[in-house]
Amino acid sequence: MAELVAIAGCSCAGKSTIARELARRIGASVVPLDGYYRDLSHLPPAAREQVNFDTPEAIEDALLVADLQRLLAGETIARPVYDFTTHTRRRGRIPVAPAPYILLEGLFAWHWERIRRLCSLCVYVDVTHETALRRRLERDVRERGRSETSVRRQFETTVQPMAERYVLPLRRWADIIVDGTAPVEENVGRILQRFRRTG
C-alpha cells in the first residue's frame, strides 16, 4: 500500500517547492491542499472577498479525505483546481495517479485527525512571519493579480492570526521540522534521511 507524506507550514514557507523536489526524487504523486478550497461561485464576487481562506473550514475536507483514501488504495483520482483570482473552482480537473508515495502539501495538511491517521510522515516547514509576508507579496502580486495593499491587509487581518491559531500548533505532530529558508536540496536531503531511518 502507498504511504502518505504530509507537508504543512505557514503561507509561502516553501511547502510546494519541497514537495516538487521530493516527488522528483522518490517518484511520488503530489496533492496540493489548495485545490480543495470550497467553491464560492454561488456568492457574488464582493462577498467572496470577505471569506476567511485561512481557516480549515475553507477546505472541503470530506472530498480531500476521500481522494487520499482512493489514492492510497491504488486508484487514480481527478483532483479539483482552484482559481484564486475568482475564488471558484475551475471546470477541468487534474488526474493524479497512484504512486508508492503520495505527498499532501498545504497549510493545514494534517489538521484533521482523519488525515493524521493516514500519514506515514508529517513534515513541518518553518519560516518567520516576516519571510512569509515578503514571499507572499511577491507571489500574490505576480501570480494572483493582487495589489500590495490588499496582500498586506489580508496578511495582517487573517493570514498571520490564523497561522498562529491553526498552523503553528501542527508542529506538535510533526515527525520532522525543516527550515523554509534553507536550500531545498538540504531540506529534501533531511527528509530522505528520515525515510531511511524509519524505513
C-alpha positions as CSV (number, residue, x, y, z in Angstrom):
1,M,0.0,0.0,0.0
2,A,1.2,3.6,-0.7
3,E,2.4,5.8,2.1
4,L,1.1,9.4,2.7
5,V,3.6,12.1,3.5
6,A,2.1,15.4,4.6
7,I,3.9,18.7,4.3
8,A,2.5,21.6,6.3
9,G,3.6,25.1,7.3
10,C,2.6,28.8,7.0
11,S,1.8,30.5,3.8
12,C,4.8,30.8,1.5
13,A,7.0,28.7,3.8
14,G,8.3,26.7,0.8
15,K,6.0,23.7,1.0
16,S,5.2,23.4,-2.7
17,T,8.9,23.7,-3.7
18,I,9.9,21.0,-1.3
19,A,7.1,18.7,-2.4
20,R,8.0,19.1,-6.0
21,E,11.6,18.2,-5.5
22,L,10.8,15.4,-3.1
23,A,8.3,14.0,-5.6
24,R,11.0,14.1,-8.3
25,R,13.5,12.2,-6.1
26,I,11.2,9.5,-4.9
27,G,8.6,9.2,-7.7
28,A,5.7,10.5,-5.7
29,S,2.4,12.0,-6.7
30,V,1.5,15.4,-5.2
31,V,-1.8,16.5,-3.9
32,P,-2.0,20.3,-3.2
33,L,-4.4,21.2,-0.5
34,D,-5.1,24.5,-2.3
35,G,-7.1,22.6,-4.9
36,Y,-9.7,21.7,-2.2
37,Y,-10.8,25.2,-1.3
38,R,-14.6,25.3,-1.3
39,D,-16.2,26.6,-4.5
40,L,-17.6,30.1,-3.9
41,S,-19.3,30.6,-7.3
42,H,-22.7,30.8,-5.5
43,L,-21.6,34.1,-3.9
44,P,-21.3,37.5,-5.5
45,P,-17.7,38.5,-6.2
46,A,-17.7,41.1,-3.4
47,A,-18.9,38.5,-0.9
48,R,-16.2,36.1,-1.9
49,E,-13.6,38.7,-0.9
50,Q,-14.9,38.7,2.6
51,V,-14.4,34.9,3.2
52,N,-11.6,33.9,5.5
53,F,-9.5,31.5,3.4
54,D,-7.0,30.9,6.3
55,T,-9.1,28.5,8.4
56,P,-9.5,24.8,7.9
57,E,-13.2,25.3,7.3
58,A,-12.4,26.9,4.0
59,I,-11.2,23.4,2.8
60,E,-13.6,20.7,1.6
61,D,-12.0,18.1,3.8
62,A,-14.5,15.3,3.2
63,L,-13.6,15.3,-0.5
64,L,-9.9,15.6,0.3
65,V,-10.0,12.6,2.7
66,A,-12.0,10.5,0.1
67,D,-9.5,11.3,-2.6
68,L,-6.5,10.5,-0.4
69,Q,-8.1,7.2,0.6
70,R,-8.6,6.3,-3.0
71,L,-5.0,7.2,-4.0
72,L,-3.6,5.1,-1.1
73,A,-5.8,2.2,-2.2
74,G,-4.2,2.4,-5.7
75,E,-6.9,4.3,-7.6
76,T,-6.4,7.3,-9.9
77,I,-8.3,10.5,-8.8
78,A,-9.3,13.7,-10.6
79,R,-8.4,16.4,-8.2
80,P,-10.1,19.9,-8.3
81,V,-8.3,23.0,-9.4
82,Y,-8.9,26.3,-7.6
83,D,-8.9,29.8,-9.3
84,F,-7.6,32.2,-6.7
85,T,-8.4,35.3,-8.8
86,T,-12.2,34.4,-8.8
87,H,-12.3,32.2,-5.6
88,T,-14.0,29.5,-7.6
89,R,-13.2,26.0,-8.9
90,R,-12.2,25.7,-12.5
91,R,-14.2,23.3,-14.6
92,G,-11.3,21.0,-15.5
93,R,-9.8,18.6,-13.1
94,I,-6.3,17.1,-13.0
95,P,-5.7,13.4,-12.8
96,V,-3.4,12.1,-10.1
97,A,-2.1,8.6,-10.4
98,P,-1.3,6.3,-7.5
99,A,2.3,6.0,-6.6
100,P,4.4,4.4,-3.8
101,Y,4.3,7.8,-2.0
102,I,1.5,10.4,-2.0
103,L,2.6,13.9,-1.0
104,L,-0.1,16.2,0.5
105,E,1.1,19.7,0.8
106,G,-0.7,22.8,2.2
107,L,-1.3,25.0,5.2
108,F,-3.4,22.6,7.3
109,A,-2.1,19.3,5.7
110,W,-2.7,17.2,8.9
111,H,-5.1,19.5,10.8
112,W,-7.8,16.8,10.5
113,E,-7.4,13.7,12.7
114,R,-8.7,11.5,9.8
115,I,-5.7,12.6,7.7
116,R,-3.3,12.3,10.6
117,R,-4.3,8.6,10.9
118,L,-3.4,8.1,7.2
119,C,0.0,9.8,7.4
120,S,3.3,7.8,7.5
121,L,5.4,11.0,7.9
122,C,4.5,14.6,8.8
123,V,6.9,17.4,7.7
124,Y,6.6,20.9,9.0
125,V,8.3,23.7,7.0
126,D,9.1,26.6,9.4
127,V,9.6,30.3,8.5
128,T,9.1,33.6,10.3
129,H,6.1,35.8,9.6
130,E,8.4,38.4,8.0
131,T,9.7,35.9,5.5
132,A,6.2,34.6,4.8
133,L,4.9,38.1,4.1
134,R,7.8,39.0,1.8
135,R,7.3,35.9,-0.2
136,R,3.5,36.3,-0.3
137,L,3.8,39.8,-1.6
138,E,6.0,38.6,-4.5
139,R,3.7,35.7,-5.3
140,D,0.2,37.2,-5.0
141,V,1.1,40.4,-6.9
142,R,2.7,38.4,-9.7
143,E,0.5,35.3,-9.9
144,R,-2.8,36.2,-8.4
145,G,-3.4,39.7,-9.7
146,R,-3.5,41.3,-6.2
147,S,-2.4,44.7,-5.1
148,E,0.4,45.1,-2.5
149,T,-2.1,46.9,-0.2
150,S,-4.7,44.1,-0.3
151,V,-2.0,41.4,0.3
152,R,-0.7,43.3,3.4
153,R,-4.2,43.9,4.7
154,Q,-5.1,40.2,4.3
155,F,-1.9,39.1,5.9
156,E,-2.4,41.3,9.0
157,T,-6.1,40.5,9.4
158,T,-6.3,36.8,8.7
159,V,-3.2,35.1,7.4
160,Q,-0.9,35.7,10.4
161,P,-3.6,35.4,13.1
162,M,-5.0,32.2,11.6
163,A,-1.5,30.8,11.2
164,E,-0.9,31.3,14.9
165,R,-4.2,29.7,15.7
166,Y,-4.2,26.7,13.3
167,V,-0.9,26.2,11.5
168,L,1.8,26.7,14.1
169,P,0.1,24.2,16.5
170,L,0.6,21.5,13.9
171,R,4.2,21.3,14.9
172,R,3.3,19.2,17.9
173,W,2.5,16.3,15.5
174,A,5.5,16.9,13.1
175,D,7.9,14.0,12.7
176,I,10.5,16.4,11.3
177,I,10.7,20.2,11.1
178,V,12.8,21.9,8.4
179,D,13.8,25.5,7.8
180,G,11.9,27.0,4.9
181,T,14.8,29.4,4.2
182,A,17.4,26.6,3.8
183,P,18.2,25.3,0.4
184,V,15.6,23.0,-0.9
185,E,18.2,20.3,-1.6
186,E,19.2,20.4,2.1
187,N,15.6,20.1,3.3
188,V,14.8,17.3,0.9
189,G,18.0,15.5,2.0
190,R,17.0,15.7,5.7
191,I,13.5,14.3,4.8
192,L,15.1,11.4,2.8
193,Q,17.4,10.7,5.8
194,R,14.2,10.4,7.9
195,F,12.8,8.0,5.4
196,R,15.8,5.8,5.6
197,R,15.8,5.8,9.4
198,T,12.1,4.8,9.6
199,G,12.1,2.5,6.6
